[in-house]
């Protein structure tokens, strides 16, 4: 297997492991979100509980986005299009893929997208980037 093939298989294992961990975390978060705790008698306790629930929902929704991005990256690995910039068609640098396994654009195109998000229907970083992987 080539260097690129070996690297992609290593990233694939990393992505599958990350996917599994995120699914486990979301199962726990969902249980926390669905818990029907009794009404807290103290207003400060009510606010604290509501704040914790808000943060759990933010984490849950962020994880859903990450799972979608991981799925896209895994499909690209399966169809041998992984590591190819979706904008210009050039190869994405190995260092970039190792740092951001779900990167869909080469660094030059990503910088152009970030500098001109309106032209690409994006709001900058985050649209498909697996920054947390």
N, CA and C atoms as a LAMMPS dump frame, in Angstrom:
ITEM: TIMESTEP
0
ITEM: NUMBER OF ATOMS
399
ITEM: BOX BOUNDS ff ff ff
-5.0000000000000000e+02 5.0000000000000000e+02
-5.0000000000000000e+02 5.0000000000000000e+02
-5.0000000000000000e+02 5.0000000000000000e+02
ITEM: ATOMS id mol type element x y z
1 1 1 N 0.842 -1.175 0
2 1 2 C 0 0 0
3 1 3 C 0.888 1.239 0
4 2 1 N 0.5 2.264 -0.696
5 2 2 C 1.29 3.484 -0.797
6 2 3 C 1.284 4.266 0.503
7 3 1 N 2.198 5.251 0.579
8 3 2 C 2.28 6.144 1.738
9 3 3 C 0.928 6.822 1.964
10 4 1 N 0.321 7.327 0.884
11 4 2 C -0.962 8.015 1.004
12 4 3 C -2.027 7.037 1.479
13 5 1 N -2.03 5.848 0.935
14 5 2 C -3.005 4.843 1.36
15 5 3 C -2.853 4.501 2.835
16 6 1 N -1.603 4.34 3.292
17 6 2 C -1.362 4.047 4.707
18 6 3 C -1.823 5.201 5.594
19 7 1 N -1.514 6.423 5.18
20 7 2 C -1.914 7.581 5.974
21 7 3 C -3.438 7.667 6.048
22 8 1 N -4.101 7.451 4.925
23 8 2 C -5.558 7.534 4.907
24 8 3 C -6.181 6.441 5.775
25 9 1 N -5.58 5.259 5.782
26 9 2 C -6.108 4.186 6.633
27 9 3 C -5.932 4.54 8.107
28 10 1 N -4.804 5.183 8.444
29 10 2 C -4.604 5.633 9.82
30 10 3 C -5.62 6.685 10.216
31 11 1 N -5.882 7.607 9.316
32 11 2 C -6.89 8.633 9.583
33 11 3 C -8.273 7.995 9.663
34 12 1 N -8.52 7.02 8.81
35 12 2 C -9.815 6.332 8.841
36 12 3 C -10.042 5.694 10.215
37 13 1 N -9.029 5.024 10.752
38 13 2 C -9.164 4.418 12.087
39 13 3 C -9.429 5.497 13.139
40 14 1 N -8.705 6.607 13.028
41 14 2 C -8.883 7.716 13.962
42 14 3 C -10.316 8.266 13.871
43 15 1 N -10.823 8.431 12.655
44 15 2 C -12.173 8.954 12.474
45 15 3 C -13.234 7.995 12.999
46 16 1 N -13.051 6.7 12.734
47 16 2 C -14.03 5.714 13.234
48 16 3 C -14.039 5.677 14.758
49 17 1 N -12.869 5.79 15.37
50 17 2 C -12.783 5.822 16.827
51 17 3 C -13.456 7.086 17.368
52 18 1 N -13.193 8.218 16.737
53 18 2 C -13.806 9.484 17.15
54 18 3 C -15.32 9.416 17
55 19 1 N -15.791 8.816 15.919
56 19 2 C -17.23 8.667 15.671
57 19 3 C -17.877 7.879 16.813
58 20 1 N -17.241 6.77 17.185
59 20 2 C -17.768 5.923 18.261
60 20 3 C -17.826 6.697 19.579
61 21 1 N -16.762 7.446 19.892
62 21 2 C -16.721 8.213 21.134
63 21 3 C -17.788 9.304 21.157
64 22 1 N -17.98 9.962 20.034
65 22 2 C -18.999 11.007 19.961
66 22 3 C -20.386 10.405 20.131
67 23 1 N -20.635 9.253 19.504
68 23 2 C -21.934 8.588 19.674
69 23 3 C -22.19 8.246 21.141
70 24 1 N -21.159 7.746 21.82
71 24 2 C -21.294 7.417 23.239
72 24 3 C -21.577 8.674 24.064
73 25 1 N -20.842 9.755 23.775
74 25 2 C -21.073 11.003 24.509
75 25 3 C -22.479 11.519 24.257
76 26 1 N -22.947 11.451 23.007
77 26 2 C -24.284 11.942 22.709
78 26 3 C -25.37 11.099 23.371
79 27 1 N -25.142 9.815 23.517
80 27 2 C -26.116 8.98 24.225
81 27 3 C -26.23 9.44 25.676
82 28 1 N -25.097 9.75 26.304
83 28 2 C -25.107 10.246 27.681
84 28 3 C -25.758 11.628 27.76
85 29 1 N -25.406 12.481 26.815
86 29 2 C -25.991 13.827 26.801
87 29 3 C -27.497 13.767 26.596
88 30 1 N -27.941 12.887 25.728
89 30 2 C -29.379 12.76 25.476
90 30 3 C -30.115 12.334 26.737
91 31 1 N -29.516 11.408 27.475
92 31 2 C -30.142 10.999 28.73
93 31 3 C -30.233 12.169 29.697
94 32 1 N -29.169 12.964 29.787
95 32 2 C -29.189 14.14 30.663
96 32 3 C -30.247 15.142 30.214
97 33 1 N -30.364 15.327 28.903
98 33 2 C -31.336 16.282 28.38
99 33 3 C -32.777 15.829 28.614
100 34 1 N -32.972 14.521 28.61
101 34 2 C -34.33 13.994 28.753
102 34 3 C -34.746 13.768 30.208
103 35 1 N -33.804 13.908 31.113
104 35 2 C -34.148 13.725 32.521
105 35 3 C -35.148 14.789 32.933
106 36 1 N -36.174 14.326 33.592
107 36 2 C -37.17 15.262 34.112
108 36 3 C -36.922 15.428 35.593
109 37 1 N -36.064 16.389 35.886
110 37 2 C -35.761 16.654 37.275
111 37 3 C -36.907 17.447 37.877
112 38 1 N -37.138 17.203 39.155
113 38 2 C -38.181 17.938 39.844
114 38 3 C -37.865 19.417 39.853
115 39 1 N -38.892 20.216 39.941
116 39 2 C -38.703 21.66 39.972
117 39 3 C -37.83 22.027 41.157
118 40 1 N -36.755 22.736 40.884
119 40 2 C -35.848 23.179 41.938
120 40 3 C -36.555 24.266 42.749
121 41 1 N -36.497 24.18 44.076
122 41 2 C -37.188 25.184 44.891
123 41 3 C -36.507 26.555 44.86
124 42 1 N -35.228 26.567 44.621
125 42 2 C -34.448 27.803 44.657
126 42 3 C -34.253 28.33 43.238
127 43 1 N -34.449 29.634 43.05
128 43 2 C -34.275 30.235 41.723
129 43 3 C -32.852 30.066 41.207
130 44 1 N -31.858 30.158 42.086
131 44 2 C -30.463 29.97 41.663
132 44 3 C -30.248 28.544 41.173
133 45 1 N -30.839 27.567 41.849
134 45 2 C -30.727 26.17 41.413
135 45 3 C -31.42 25.966 40.061
136 46 1 N -32.556 26.623 39.881
137 46 2 C -33.271 26.521 38.606
138 46 3 C -32.408 27.079 37.473
139 47 1 N -31.787 28.217 37.727
140 47 2 C -30.934 28.842 36.711
141 47 3 C -29.729 27.964 36.406
142 48 1 N -29.146 27.377 37.425
143 48 2 C -27.984 26.503 37.247
144 48 3 C -28.357 25.275 36.415
145 49 1 N -29.51 24.685 36.726
146 49 2 C -29.968 23.514 35.98
147 49 3 C -30.248 23.878 34.53
148 50 1 N -30.89 25.022 34.305
149 50 2 C -31.195 25.463 32.937
150 50 3 C -29.904 25.728 32.16
151 51 1 N -28.93 26.337 32.825
152 51 2 C -27.65 26.614 32.176
153 51 3 C -26.94 25.324 31.789
154 52 1 N -26.932 24.351 32.685
155 52 2 C -26.303 23.056 32.388
156 52 3 C -27.006 22.385 31.217
157 53 1 N -28.323 22.463 31.174
158 53 2 C -29.079 21.862 30.076
159 53 3 C -28.741 22.571 28.751
160 54 1 N -28.603 23.893 28.8
161 54 2 C -28.236 24.635 27.587
162 54 3 C -26.874 24.188 27.065
163 55 1 N -25.895 24.057 27.957
164 55 2 C -24.562 23.616 27.54
165 55 3 C -24.593 22.192 26.995
166 56 1 N -25.39 21.332 27.609
167 56 2 C -25.51 19.961 27.104
168 56 3 C -26.113 19.954 25.702
169 57 1 N -27.088 20.821 25.457
170 57 2 C -27.706 20.893 24.13
171 57 3 C -26.7 21.424 23.105
172 58 1 N -25.913 22.412 23.49
173 58 2 C -24.884 22.941 22.584
174 58 3 C -23.885 21.843 22.231
175 59 1 N -23.421 21.1 23.221
176 59 2 C -22.468 20.006 22.967
177 59 3 C -23.107 18.934 22.085
178 60 1 N -24.353 18.581 22.364
179 60 2 C -25.06 17.565 21.587
180 60 3 C -25.15 17.997 20.116
181 61 1 N -25.576 19.234 19.872
182 61 2 C -25.713 19.723 18.497
183 61 3 C -24.359 19.816 17.788
184 62 1 N -23.321 20.236 18.511
185 62 2 C -21.973 20.286 17.928
186 62 3 C -21.527 18.884 17.534
187 63 1 N -21.826 17.921 18.383
188 63 2 C -21.459 16.537 18.088
189 63 3 C -22.188 16.005 16.859
190 64 1 N -23.447 16.389 16.681
191 64 2 C -24.195 15.96 15.494
192 64 3 C -23.499 16.465 14.233
193 65 1 N -23.045 17.721 14.259
194 65 2 C -22.314 18.285 13.123
195 65 3 C -21.02 17.517 12.884
196 66 1 N -20.288 17.207 13.965
197 66 2 C -19.041 16.438 13.823
198 66 3 C -19.312 15.06 13.235
199 67 1 N -20.382 14.397 13.66
200 67 2 C -20.707 13.072 13.12
201 67 3 C -20.987 13.149 11.618
202 68 1 N -21.678 14.2 11.198
203 68 2 C -21.937 14.373 9.763
204 68 3 C -20.632 14.58 9.002
205 69 1 N -19.741 15.412 9.549
206 69 2 C -18.453 15.669 8.894
207 69 3 C -17.602 14.401 8.821
208 70 1 N -17.607 13.625 9.884
209 70 2 C -16.848 12.368 9.889
210 70 3 C -17.396 11.419 8.833
211 71 1 N -18.716 11.359 8.726
212 71 2 C -19.345 10.49 7.73
213 71 3 C -18.918 10.895 6.323
214 72 1 N -18.879 12.189 6.045
215 72 2 C -18.438 12.682 4.731
216 72 3 C -16.985 12.272 4.476
217 73 1 N -16.128 12.444 5.489
218 73 2 C -14.722 12.083 5.332
219 73 3 C -14.559 10.587 5.089
220 74 1 N -15.303 9.76 5.82
221 74 2 C -15.206 8.308 5.647
222 74 3 C -15.691 7.877 4.265
223 75 1 N -16.747 8.515 3.77
224 75 2 C -17.224 8.201 2.417
225 75 3 C -16.178 8.584 1.38
226 76 1 N -15.501 9.719 1.599
227 76 2 C -14.452 10.142 0.676
228 76 3 C -13.298 9.15 0.687
229 77 1 N -12.953 8.619 1.856
230 77 2 C -11.904 7.6 1.943
231 77 3 C -12.339 6.36 1.179
232 78 1 N -13.597 5.948 1.363
233 78 2 C -14.107 4.747 0.689
234 78 3 C -14.1 4.884 -0.831
235 79 1 N -14.391 6.094 -1.345
236 79 2 C -14.449 6.238 -2.805
237 79 3 C -13.178 6.856 -3.393
238 80 1 N -12.1 6.829 -2.603
239 80 2 C -10.78 7.285 -3.054
240 80 3 C -10.728 8.756 -3.468
241 81 1 N -11.622 9.569 -2.934
242 81 2 C -11.553 11.008 -3.214
243 81 3 C -11.062 11.777 -1.994
244 82 1 N -10.687 11.064 -0.958
245 82 2 C -10.211 11.713 0.262
246 82 3 C -8.87 12.387 0.001
247 83 1 N -8.723 13.585 0.546
248 83 2 C -7.471 14.308 0.377
249 83 3 C -7.416 15.127 -0.896
250 84 1 N -8.538 15.228 -1.606
251 84 2 C -8.619 16.024 -2.821
252 84 3 C -9.49 17.244 -2.521
253 85 1 N -8.963 18.419 -2.78
254 85 2 C -9.694 19.662 -2.519
255 85 3 C -10.972 19.693 -3.36
256 86 1 N -12.09 19.965 -2.695
257 86 2 C -13.377 20.012 -3.387
258 86 3 C -13.53 21.249 -4.271
259 87 1 N -12.664 22.229 -4.092
260 87 2 C -12.781 23.456 -4.875
261 87 3 C -11.863 23.444 -6.096
262 88 1 N -10.58 23.152 -5.886
263 88 2 C -9.624 23.239 -7.004
264 88 3 C -9.205 21.872 -7.554
265 89 1 N -9.448 20.803 -6.808
266 89 2 C -9.094 19.463 -7.276
267 89 3 C -7.669 19.043 -6.988
268 90 1 N -6.878 19.917 -6.375
269 90 2 C -5.506 19.561 -6.008
270 90 3 C -5.508 18.711 -4.743
271 91 1 N -4.383 18.091 -4.48
272 91 2 C -4.245 17.292 -3.257
273 91 3 C -4.155 18.205 -2.043
274 92 1 N -4.767 17.768 -0.966
275 92 2 C -4.659 18.471 0.309
276 92 3 C -3.401 17.951 0.987
277 93 1 N -2.585 18.846 1.5
278 93 2 C -1.307 18.467 2.109
279 93 3 C -1.503 17.459 3.24
280 94 1 N -0.587 16.472 3.297
281 94 2 C -0.643 15.459 4.347
282 94 3 C -0.685 16.094 5.729
283 95 1 N 0.118 17.127 5.945
284 95 2 C 0.153 17.791 7.255
285 95 3 C -1.217 18.363 7.605
286 96 1 N -1.91 18.913 6.628
287 96 2 C -3.256 19.456 6.876
288 96 3 C -4.225 18.337 7.222
289 97 1 N -4.157 17.239 6.497
290 97 2 C -5.059 16.111 6.768
291 97 3 C -4.788 15.501 8.142
292 98 1 N -3.539 15.457 8.536
293 98 2 C -3.218 14.924 9.859
294 98 3 C -3.724 15.853 10.961
295 99 1 N -3.669 17.153 10.723
296 99 2 C -4.143 18.118 11.716
297 99 3 C -5.664 18.22 11.722
298 100 1 N -6.263 18.168 10.538
299 100 2 C -7.719 18.298 10.391
300 100 3 C -8.186 17.189 9.448
301 101 1 N -8.414 15.986 9.975
302 101 2 C -8.737 14.85 9.105
303 101 3 C -9.963 15.047 8.223
304 102 1 N -10.864 15.92 8.613
305 102 2 C -12.061 16.156 7.811
306 102 3 C -11.951 17.335 6.869
307 103 1 N -10.735 17.849 6.669
308 103 2 C -10.555 18.999 5.777
309 103 3 C -11.031 18.641 4.378
310 104 1 N -11.847 19.523 3.811
311 104 2 C -12.376 19.292 2.474
312 104 3 C -11.71 20.175 1.432
313 105 1 N -10.901 21.131 1.902
314 105 2 C -10.259 22.073 0.995
315 105 3 C -8.78 22.177 1.318
316 106 1 N -7.969 22.432 0.291
317 106 2 C -6.549 22.696 0.524
318 106 3 C -6.448 24.02 1.281
319 107 1 N -5.297 24.285 1.852
320 107 2 C -5.134 25.483 2.677
321 107 3 C -5.377 26.755 1.872
322 108 1 N -4.945 26.785 0.619
323 108 2 C -5.123 27.978 -0.204
324 108 3 C -6.609 28.247 -0.441
325 109 1 N -7.355 27.222 -0.784
326 109 2 C -8.795 27.4 -1.023
327 109 3 C -9.527 27.73 0.274
328 110 1 N -9.139 27.09 1.382
329 110 2 C -9.779 27.387 2.661
330 110 3 C -9.556 28.843 3.047
331 111 1 N -8.337 29.343 2.823
332 111 2 C -8.052 30.749 3.122
333 111 3 C -8.898 31.672 2.245
334 112 1 N -9.085 31.307 0.991
335 112 2 C -9.914 32.103 0.093
336 112 3 C -11.382 32.077 0.559
337 113 1 N -11.862 30.918 0.969
338 113 2 C -13.231 30.791 1.472
339 113 3 C -13.409 31.632 2.733
340 114 1 N -12.435 31.543 3.639
341 114 2 C -12.526 32.295 4.892
342 114 3 C -12.478 33.806 4.65
343 115 1 N -11.717 34.227 3.648
344 115 2 C -11.602 35.651 3.348
345 115 3 C -12.834 36.188 2.61
346 116 1 N -13.539 35.312 1.898
347 116 2 C -14.7 35.715 1.093
348 116 3 C -15.862 34.755 1.311
349 117 1 N -16.345 34.609 2.542
350 117 2 C -17.356 33.589 2.825
351 117 3 C -18.652 33.757 2.035
352 118 1 N -19.059 34.983 1.781
353 118 2 C -20.303 35.207 1.052
354 118 3 C -20.274 34.652 -0.358
355 119 1 N -19.117 34.675 -0.98
356 119 2 C -18.984 34.171 -2.347
357 119 3 C -19.139 32.656 -2.422
358 120 1 N -18.923 31.977 -1.305
359 120 2 C -18.952 30.518 -1.306
360 120 3 C -20.129 29.961 -0.517
361 121 1 N -21.038 30.841 -0.095
362 121 2 C -22.201 30.384 0.656
363 121 3 C -21.835 29.838 2.013
364 122 1 N -20.745 30.354 2.584
365 122 2 C -20.26 29.873 3.868
366 122 3 C -20.111 31.047 4.816
367 123 1 N -20.023 30.699 6.071
368 123 2 C -19.807 31.72 7.091
369 123 3 C -18.414 31.617 7.679
370 124 1 N -17.499 31.022 6.961
371 124 2 C -16.129 30.887 7.44
372 124 3 C -15.874 29.492 7.98
373 125 1 N -14.917 29.375 8.878
374 125 2 C -14.547 28.073 9.42
375 125 3 C -15.739 27.41 10.079
376 126 1 N -15.745 26.084 10.045
377 126 2 C -16.79 25.317 10.695
378 126 3 C -17.651 24.559 9.716
379 127 1 N -17.818 25.025 8.507
380 127 2 C -18.635 24.34 7.532
381 127 3 C -17.918 23.138 6.96
382 128 1 N -17.958 22.007 7.678
383 128 2 C -17.328 20.798 7.186
384 128 3 C -15.935 20.572 7.721
385 129 1 N -15.446 21.415 8.565
386 129 2 C -14.104 21.262 9.091
387 129 3 C -14.186 20.557 10.434
388 130 1 N -13.37 19.528 10.583
389 130 2 C -13.363 18.771 11.833
390 130 3 C -12.263 19.28 12.731
391 131 1 N -12.43 20.467 13.188
392 131 2 C -11.381 21.094 14.002
393 131 3 C -11.125 20.345 15.294
394 132 1 N -12.123 19.621 15.77
395 132 2 C -11.951 18.964 17.078
396 132 3 C -11.392 17.557 16.959
397 133 1 N -11.148 17.099 15.747
398 133 2 C -10.639 15.736 15.6
399 133 3 C -9.153 15.72 15.742
